[in-house]
């Protein structure tokens, strides 16, 4: 029985690869906050979904369907599409951001950034990496040194 088991944390769910819907919403928020393409990745799909729902409702109303059809069916469609967009698309964007942080700096920095995000505090990834002791040996510093060397040689 799973009634008395402690629910896994978001970091544990990411390691397992099975993220709950509540965690997917949190990852979607993280993806929204760090995205540089908010309009294309978040606003535009949402507006397209709303337009589709309204068109479906108008079509069902013009067909003479009862109110339960031209209100209920589009609502179910909206809920179904929202679930899959959050679970499969936006949550993966948040997961890929955390994977990028882990690849560039390390697992301790990724854990610290995730903890600060879940606590609702502002964070600076570079400062967190320095605080965790993963900044000096990170890929981020190596790429900065490499780009500085390339600029000097030009």
N, C-alpha and C positions, 0 to 999 in steps of 0.2 A: 504494500500500500504506500502510495506516495503522499499521503496526507501529512505525515509528520517529518518528512524530509525537508531540509533547508533548501530553499531555492538557490540555484547557482547565481553568482554575481555576473554582471555584464562581461567582465574580463574572462571569466570561466566559460561563459556561453560563446564568446568569440573564439576561444581556444578549441572548444568542442566543435564549433561550426553550426550549432543549432541555436538560433537567436529567437527569443520569444517576441510576440508582437509589441509588448510594452517596451522591450529593449530596442526593437526596431524603430519605434517612434523616437526614442532618445538618440539613436544613431542618425536618424533622419534629421533631427534638429542640429546635431553636430555637423552633418554634411551641409546643411543650409547655412550655418554660421561661418564655415570655412570656405564655402564655394565662391569662386570668382565669376561664375556664370549663373547667377541666381535666376535671371529671367528665363534663360533657355532651359535650365534643368529643373526649375521648381514652378515659377509663375506660369509659363507657357503651357506645360502639361496640365496644370490645374485649371487654367482657363479653358483649354480644349475639352477637358472632362465636364466642366460646368456647361459649356455650350452644347455638348452632346446630350447631356441630361435634359436640358431645356428643349432641345429639338425633339428628343424622344417623347417628352411629356406633351409637347404641342401636337406631334403626330398622333399620339394615342387619343388626345382630346378631340382632334379633328375627325378621327375615325368613329367617334361616338361611344367610346368606352366609358365605363363608370369611373367615378372618382378614385376608387381603390386601384384601378389599373393605371390611370394617367398620373397618379401621384406615387403609388406604391412601387410600381415597376422601375421608374427612374431612380427612386430612392435606393432600391436594392442594387441597381446597376452602379450607382455612385458609391455605395458602401463596398461593393465587390471590387471595383476598380481601385478605390482608395486603398483597400487592404493590400492588393497586389503591388501597387506602386510603392507603398511604404515598405512592405516586406521584401520585395525583390529588387527594387531599383534604388530608392533613396537610402535605405539602410546599408546597401553595399557601397554606396559612396562614402558614408561615414566609416565603414569598415576599412575601405581602401585608404582613407586618410590616416587612420590609426596604424595600418600596416606601413604606410610611408614613414610615420614618426618612428616606428619600431625599426625599420630598415635604416633610416638615416642616423638615429641616435642610439637606440637600444631598448630592451624590454622594460627596464626600470623607468625610463623617461615616458614611455607609452603608458605604463600603469599610472604614473604620477599625473600625466595630462588627462587621462580618463577620469581619475579620481577628482581632480580639480573641476573638470567639466560637469561631472555628476553632482558635485557639491554646489555648483552654480557660481563658482569663483572665476575671475579672469585669470588667464595664464599666458605665459610666454614660453614657447617650446624651447627656445635657446636657453633661457634662464633656468628652466626646469632641468634641461640636460646638464647644465653646469652644476646645479644643486645635487643632481644624482651622480655626478662624477663621470658622465658618459660623453661629455662634450669634446674633450681633447682627442679622443680616439675615434670620433664619429666620422661617417662618410661625408657629413655636411662640411666639417672642417677640411677634410681632404679635398673635397670638390672646390671649396673656397680658395685653398692654397693653389690648386691646379689652375683655376681660372685667373688668379692673380699672376701666376708665373706665365701663363699664356699671354696676358695683356702686356706684361713687361717685355716679352720677347718680340712683340709686334712693333 
